[in-house]
Amino acid sequence: MLVIALDNVAYSYGGGELLAGVTLELAPGSFHFLTGPSGAGKTTLLKMCFGELVPTSGRVELFGQRLPGMTRDALAGARRRIGLVPQDARFLDHLTVAENISLPLTVAGQDMRAQKANLDELLAWVGLTHRAKATPPELSGGERQRAALARAVILSPDVILADEPTGNVDWEMSQRLLRLLVELNRMGKSVLVASHDLALIRAAKTQTQVRVLRISNRRLQFAGADL
């Protein structure tokens, strides 16, 4: 079964059509990059994949359930299976990094004491063990992005959606974030990354099997091998 599917989807914004005729199928364990110029609709497409936006026309399916039409509980359940790394990750500045990362566990009503070992392991995986008690304003750009990734995967989702996750970090940190995303993909997670960084996409192609999608003239196309 496909984890996320968009069928002939269109989305209008501010009286104009931003996306039209978009069809996308994300299979379990797939790795896709989504590219295109600024303002082309990459973030909008990711939000539809998360169920945050409803298309103007066409059909979105999350884990076999059609949107619109899902109950609020069904949509919440689907979203728990999707880890979202937004372009501008926001945190609660009065909480520590560890507390911010574990917020999805709290919202899901899980026992934090029972999850401490998993949280510690996750902090080590993203290289933030030494920053666990820091507050978000103390973090560098790369540390914020790794914290955002950790928060997105703490519920062990089936899909990772990342919106320009390397947009505000240097090349070395971009490579570190890419390695983490590739590791998640090798664990069986579906990964969809919106990025305009063609060098990052080329680097990903050397590490795993990647399909590249491009938004052009409101439509979604498979990019050729020239990237």
C-alpha positions, 0 to 999 in steps of 0.5 A: 500500500502507498503511504501517501498518494496525490491524484490529479491534485490542484491548489489555488491560493490568493485567487491564483492556481499554484499547483495543477494536475499533481500526481504523486505516489510515495511507496514504503521505503522510497526516497524522493527529492522535490525541487523547483524555484522559490514560490513554486509550491514545494511547501504547499505540496508537503503540507498537503502530504501532511494533511495540513492543507486540503487540495482545491480539487483532486484526491489525497490519500494518507495510508489508504484513507481519503482526505477530505473525508477522514475524521479528526481522530483518523487524521491525527492518527495519520499525522502521528505516522508522518514526521514533519521537519518544517523550513523554519523549525520553532521551539518553546524557548523556555523548555530544554532541547530534550524537552522540546524534542520529547513534546510529541510523546507528551502530546501522545500521552506516553509515559516520559519515564518509560521513554527516557532510554529512547530519548537518550538514544535519539539525542546521541543519534543526532549528536545533541547529547551535550546540548540536551539541557540547553535552551533553543536560543543557545543552539546554532543553526545546524543544532536547531535542524538536528533537534527538529529532525529528532523531534520529527522522528521521536514517534517512529513515523513511517514517513519523513517530510523535510522542507529545506532542512539544509537551507540555513546551514553550511555544507558540512552540516548539510552532509551530516543531515543528509546522512541522518535522512539516508539512515532513516530511509535504510530503516524503511522510512519513506523520505520526501525532501524539498530542496533547491540544493542540487549539490545536495541531491547529487550527493544523496544519489551517491548514497541511496536510490533517489527519485527527483521531482521538479515543480515547473509551471504548476505541475509535477514532473520527474527530473531527468538524470542531468541533475 
